[in-house]
């Protein structure tokens, strides 16, 4: 299987023009069900960068494989050659397959900020009490593509709407210091939202 042999099943395709016209509650429902992946413009950039990086890695390893083959006449016993071959035949195609599947399900999305309501793209300050530890800071609710990249987005920790915290907070109306309690695999978590930023 080559790096670019991925074929998208027709029933897997998402109508990227139709979905944004659906009512917001329907978009939220199918996003939470995993039928689509909501992405910000930042998320689309990340996805394109990951796809390009995978192509670059494939090209680089292909060149390296040729160099190793020229230098070592006993290829069947060459460990470096075997490792490169494994990456070219299995690891990179799997990575590309995953990225392309995400790309066909990705829908550009933004919600207009509504005062006191947490939606897709909302930044907020909160204290999160996990079992045995607490975290305080600035958070933003986005999608799994943005959350998969460790780091922050405009100074905020990214929370995926598919995470237990994201599912619990998306659509919550905040009045004062709002407490939201939700279950995680590690136990109950309490999130105290102190301020909506945008």
N, C-alpha and C positions, 0 to 999 in steps of 0.2 A: 504494500500500500504506500503510495507516494504522499508527499506533503500536501499536494493540491488535488487529491483524488476525491475529496469530500463532495458528495452529492446530497442536496437538501431534499428530503421527501416533500412532496407537494402539500401534504396535510400538516406539515410542520411550519409552513410559511405563515407569516403574520401580515395582514393587510395594514401596512403602516399609514395609509391615508384614511382608512375607515376607523381605526381604533381611537384616534384623538377626538373624533366627532361623537363618540359614545358618551353617555352621562358619566360624570366623575365617579359615582358609586359603582358603576359597572366596570370602569377602568380599574378602580381599586380592587374589585372582586377578582377580576381575571389576573391582575398583577400578583395578588396574594396567593392565587392558585398556581402561579408559576407558568401560566399560559403565555405571558409576555414579560419582558423585563423593561421597566421604566428607567430611562437614563436622562441625566442632565447633559448639557453640551460638554461639560467636563468629562462625564462618563463616556461619551462617544469618542472624545479625544483619547482617553485612556485605552479604550478598546482598539482603536486604530493603531495606537503606538504598540500595543501588545502583539497585534497581527504583524505589523512591520518588523518588530523585533524577532518574532518567530521566523519570518522569511529570511532576515539577516543571519540568524543563527544557523539556519539550514544551508545558506550559501557558504558561510564561513566553515562549517563542518565538512561540507562537500569538498571545498578546497583543501582543507587539512587532511582529509582522507586520501586525496590524490598525492599530497606531499609524503604522507606516511608510506603509501604504496610504492612510490618511487625510491624511497630510502631503504626499504626493508623487503628483500625478495622472499622472506619466509612469513608472508602475511597470515596464514592460518594460526600461527602461534603468537602473533603480535597483539598484546593486550590493548594497547592504545587504539589499534585498528578495530578491534572487536567492540570497544566502548563507543567509538564514533559511529560504527555501523548500527549499533543498538539504538543510539540517539536518533539517527537518520531514519531508521525503519519503524521505530515504535514511539519514542518519547515525543519528538517534534510533530509527527502526524496526529498523535492524540491531543497535544496542546492546540494545534491548529483546528482540529475538528471541534474541540470545546469552544474555542474563540469564535469560529464561524457560526456555530449553533447559537451562541449568545447574540451574535450580530444580527441574525435573521429574526430573533425574537425581540430585539431592542427597539423601543419606541421612544422618541424624544418626548419629554414630558416636563411640564412645569405647572404649578398651581399658583393662582393669584393668592398673595398673602391675605389672610382674613384675620382680623384682629382677635387675638386670644385663642387661635386655633392652630394646632400643629398639623401641617400638611407636607407634601413632598417638597423638599427644598427649604423648609423652615429651620432657622437657626434659633437655638435657645440655650439658656444657662440652666444647669441642673446639678443636683447632688444625687449620686446613685449609690445606694447602700446594697452591696452584694454580701452574701454570707461570708463574714470574716474580714471584709475590707470595704472601703468607701472611695469614691472618685468624685471629684467636683470639677466642673469646667464648662466649656462651651461645646455644644453638640449641633449637628445638622442631620436631618432625616433625608437620606437619599436612597439609592438602590444598591443591589449586591455588587455591581461592577465598580462603583465608587468605593464601597466599603472593603472590597477585596484588596485594594491598594493601601497598605499600611501608611499611616501619616495623617495629615489633616487636609481639610478643604477650607481655605480662607480663614484659618485659625480655629476651625472647629473639628472635633472628633466626628467621623462619619458613622452614622448608625444606618444599617440597611433596614428597609421596611419589611424584609423577610425575617429579620432577627426577632427573638421574643420581645425585646425592648421596642423595636420599630413597630411591630404588630400592636403592641399595647398602647403606644403613643399616637399613632397615625389617626387623626380625626378627633383627638381629645381637645375639649374646650378648657382653656386655662383661666382660672379666676384666682388671683392672689398666688400664694404658694400651694400649687396643686400637687398632691401625692398620687402616684399611680403605682399600684403593686401588681406584679406579674410573676408567673412561674418561668423558671429556666431549668435546664438540666442540672444545674448546681444548687437549686433551691429557689426560694422566694426572693425577689429583688424589689426594693422600693426606690422609685425615682421621684425626687421632689423638684419640680420645675419652678424656678424662681423668676425667670424673665424670658419672654419671647423677644428675640432680637429682630427678626424679619420674616 
